[in-house]
Amino acid sequence: MSSESTPSTLTSNVELDKQAPPLFGHAMHKLFEFDPSYVNLNHGSCGSLPMPVRAACDKLSTRIEANPDKFLRIEYIHHWIEARTRVAKLIGADTDECVLVNNALHGISTILRNFEWHEGDIIIGTNTTYNAVSRAIRYLGDISPYPQVSTFNLQFPTTHADILENWREHIRQTRKVVAVVDAIASNPGVRLPWKEMVAICRDAGVWSVVDAAHSIGQEVDISLSEAKPDFWVSTCNKWLFAKRSCAVLYVPKRNQHVIKSCIPTPRNYYSPQDEDYNGPQSFVNLFEWTGTIDYVPFLSVIAALDFRQWLGGEHKINEYTHNLAIAGGKHLASLLGTRVMDPDGDLTLNMVNVELPIPGDIKYSNEINNLLRNTLLVEWNVYAAHYYHNGKWWTRCSAQIWNEISDFEVLANAFKDACQKVVKFAKQ
């Protein structure tokens, strides 16, 4: 469906208020620009832009191009403050504790590279930490003063109780630490007890850096003012429906002194070597202007939140997607003759993990990963993430407002074909 075929009544969020939204399920396809034959069960990776939000972005781009100097020098800042205010309210934080950055990795890297590391310091990650974040941690361990990297091992299936018990012991054995905590891990796509893990860090005097890339728009009632992480980053173009790419970086006022520069260092950075130095630049002002970029994705947060409000709000959206993830996962496992990773649903929000019918002795390789990917995307035009964990092959399915249970049936047929090809390939 092309944007040209969009009904005129979907061209702005103001006009959305004049009509009721479609029912959740396949009727929602009219609000997205998917290839009509594509079955998308992998929203969690890249996000998907609703057509009304895209229309708002296009309108904003046209306005910027009409007078770039006027917009970027005068008007932009007011929209930026509004976007930060709206997202701060959603996550339970003060506006001046939230700034917008390019993506979650950008935010995590900004935090980690602002710590003043010393010999003997320790950075904790997990074996399920997102690969690029894990590499960022490893890079810091590779350069002076060479902080040590400690890995907390998570093997699923497991329970929140076991995670917390083991996390408490891991933290107890290490001191002078920065811990990177997943709110919702990427692969497996499971909800971790991150608020309790943050509390354990706080009690032990350990800095907590929460990688919440999948949280905003998927996890309701976040309330950062109550959870009190030291740092928290979440992607707005995944579950929140903002334009790709944009993320919110939360730094409570008590910790803003840690962030001495954003990436890249901005023109208004204050150096102690400056003749007129009177103290560091404020946290928010550091991020006002980080060079000439397309600021539309940052400002699209406003249209995305309007769109979600029109759909019925956070609880209504996530009630549908969570229930579909639970039901769809069980149905997929039944069709594949396997099992869901989290049968009780305690670790599942809107992403469900299902074992694939591939023998565990067939280990991960680029060839096998590519065979799965190409069979799904090229031959079947359907996709859900796939990965190898704890001696098993799994798929992570993202349930969204446009999905129905029948989508899991299409995926089952595609995976049956793909897994048979993997087994045949492994025997060669």
Disulfide bonds with the S-S distance in Angstrom:
none
